[in-house]
């Protein structure tokens, strides 16, 4: 055989066509399996439940925490004021024949300051003045000397024997305003009776 030409396939052979090149098809993300989605949802729900429980527990502990006791209210002024009779201070003369002047001490034992806003007495025939004149204030733990002057203005309304005379003192502090009757004792009663007899003659 001579010449150059295409080689014929031999007996028993087949011509094989080249297989086509593989085509690249972009793959889309496959959806997550249902089980994985449920697991993530369950974890999120559990985390939210734990957070809610912690918040609820914290709120309960805050609401039930021990509360500090409330501040004690200050005392009523009449509970902390003490008034004592000292003595008659000025001898009566013709100019002051109808007057009786005496000293007291007013002490505030504790609590906030106390202000005296008025000083009176029960007899209609006596006129009362005080020095210092109300209102005046006294601090806790201190005492103040007060001079009281009683002047007879109507002897017909003054009893002949002042058995248990007292002073009505109006007191004020941050708790309350009170009018309290202070009995100054037997020595004051005796001195006042003598003064009233001298002022009103035959009383």
Secondary structure, 3 states (H helix, E strand, C coil): CCCCCCCCCCCCCCCCCCCCCCCCCCCCCCCCCHHHHHHHHHHHHHHHHHHHHHHHHHHHHHHCCCCCCCCCCCCCHHHHEEEEEEEECCCCCCCCCCEEEEEEEEEECCCCCEEEEEEEECCCCEEEEEECCCCEEECCCEEEEEEEEEEECCHHHCCCCCCCCEEEEEEECCCCEEEEEEECCHHHHHHHHHHHHHHHCCC
